[in-house]
Every structure is written in structure tokens, then in C-alpha cells.
Amino acid sequence: MNHSGEGGDLLIQKVGRDTPPPGRFRRIQLAATGETLDLSDPTLGRPDGLELWDRAAREVSSRDSPTARCLFPQCQGAPLILKVFKSTGTRFAAHFPGEGSGGSHKIASLIDTQHEGLLTVWGSVFDHVGRPVTSRERSQDGGRTFPDLVVAGVVQPTSIEVQLTQKKDHLDRTRKAAELGITAVWNSGPKVDLKDRVPELRFTTTISDVLAARHPQDLRLLGVRQLTRARETDGRGFLFQPSPLPMPMGDIAEQLPDGELVPISFGKARILVSRQQAADFAADETTTVPNRRERPAKSPKSAVRRHVQLATRHPTELILTRIPTPLPPASPSSHLEPCSACGMPTPLRSERGWPWDRLCAETYLAGHPGEAL
């Protein structure tokens, strides 16, 4: 794969495409009935496709009297032997020695079909928001090239990596993309746990529902985080904590290439936040806060087990914690709002209008005598 930058734009050549391409070019024809089967479909393109295959695989096939012929363009109707591995259930077709040509003659698995389908959905959503896909890689002889899908020529070149099986190369692939100037974002399947070590998006519905959606740009995904300030357990300071922020797929496809959503390192994790919150977080990391122990922020919990439950929670809005002193007196008729530090209801407000209870404010200001914050 060749990657080159010219005038600030990232150019990516499309390589590694199937020979022949998927779809109608990966068909075979049964000799007995003349019916065609589509190898790019896990069900062979018909309800009884697998049954027809197994029936033909039990028959003896020869060059002179084959059970099926290959309709791949480069195979020119060469005879086939249909096979089924009993141990794994894998179905594939084979040519006789010296006949036929290249290209995968194995029936596409459900995972491969879902992988291609999700890339198609992402491509359509990027087109919908006016950020067309620059490059999309396809599988090659059972393997896949990297990256899966790229939007280049934008503020933040972005790749979407669809991962439906558990693997261990996501860190290397993310670093490789970063070296090319690409922000890799992973769209994980329901059984995949990347432990938030890479920017990760996850649908709150099943893959089948995603592939069948008429307006996929309205589907909501988890993975973007809202950073909120929370008091440390020792009560001596405040730290950012991430909470889930469900976001429509169309908004993500629009904001990622525009640089409005960016990944940040949060402890050992790598999470997506808004550009403004990334700047606030970076400023907080470089500022020494009195009475706060210097230690890495905790990583957010993996979304694999609880992502659907977390999606139903309302994200807490970011609240500033610096307040002036003294506090105004409480008013019995004041509206109760959660304290900016402990979250307990309080009628008190700072001069800026932020809710604070007196104990939290006095504790915070005890180390700053005479200082108006």
C-alpha cells in the first residue's frame, strides 16, 4: 500500500481487491439442475442453497461429468468438485489440477458478510454527511488488508476498522495508522472486548438491525465520552471522569473527519471526546492543583458488559468547580440543584451561579485563604 502526502492531503491507493470481485462474479452452476449458487452469500443466495450444495457434494464429480461448473469470469466454466469439511462445516469448491484460476472459492462466512455489510453502511453514512470515503479495502484470499475504510483529504483523516472477532493486533494497527497520519476508530462487535485501549464505537442494537436500517445515520453508538469533574475519594481535589455519551452515527461520521471528535489518552485507555473537552483535559493535566495527589487518571470500564445499560443513562453536564468566596446565603425558596462537588441537593449558588453546598465550598477554599476563585 502506498501512502503519500501532498499539499497536506493524504492520498491512499486502493489495493488488495478480490480477484474476482464479490457478488455476481462469484457464482457456480449446478450441472444437474442448472441452478446458480452465490458464493459471496452465506446462504448461497437462496433459502435451500446449503441443502443443494450438500446434495451435490455427496455425488461423484469428474472432468467429463462434473457436479458443478465455475462461473467466475477467469475460470471460464471449468468443472468443480464441491466439498464440505465435516469437522468445521466449511464449504468450498475446488478445481481439478491444472484447471480454473485464482480467487476464493469458499462460501463467505457470516462474519465476513457482516463485516462487508457494516463497511457499506459506514460508507453510505459518510456519503450522506458529505464526507465521502477515499479508500475501502476488501478481503484478499481469506485475509484482510489495512485499513478497512478511510476518509482522507479532511481536517482529521479517519479510518473505520470493523472488528467482529476477538484479536490482539488492534494496538499495532492503531499505531500504524497514526504513523500514516490517520486516526483509527474501531467499530467493535458484541463479543469483542478491546478494553478501551483504542478509540472504540459500539452499536446499541444488533448487527442485523444495523444492516437492515433504512436510515443508519440515525442509529446511536456508544464510545464517545463526556468528561465530568468528580471529587477524589480523599476529598482533597477533583479529577475528570468519563461517562457514556450516546451519539447518532451521522454526527460521528461528520465530526470525526472535521476534528470535532478526537481521541485522548485517559490512563491506559484511549477514548473519544469533543475537541473542547480534549483541550480542557490537556490544560488540567498540565496545571498543578493544590492538595491533589499526582496520579494517573483511572481508565473507564470496558463497555462490553454494560454498554446497553450505560446508553440509557443521561450524561452529566460538565460543571466548572472554581468558585468565588464568600458564598451568598441560602434562600428557603431557592431551587435545589446537585452540588458541583458531592452531588447532594443544595440551594446555595456561587456568584457565577454554580450550585455548591457550604461544607464542600469551605473544604475546597480552606487551602486558598483570601483567594477569590
Secondary structure, DSSP 8 states (H G I E B T S, - for coil): --EEEETTEEEE------SS-SSTTSEEEETTT--EEETTSTTTTSTTHHHHHHHHHTS---SSS-SEEE--TTTTT-EEEEEE-TTT--EEEEE-TT-S--S--B---HHHHHHHHHHHHHHHHHHHTT---SEE--EETTEE-S-SEEE-SSSS-EEEEEE-S--S-HHHHHHHHHHTT-EEEEEE-TT---TTSS-EEEESS-HHHHHH-S-GGG-EEE-BEEEEEEE-TTSS-EEEEEEE--EEHHHHHHHTTTTSEEEEEETTEEEEEEHHHHHHHHHHHHS--TT-----------STTTHHHHHTS-----------SS-----TTS--EE-TTT--EE--B-TTS-B--HHHHHHHHTTSTT---
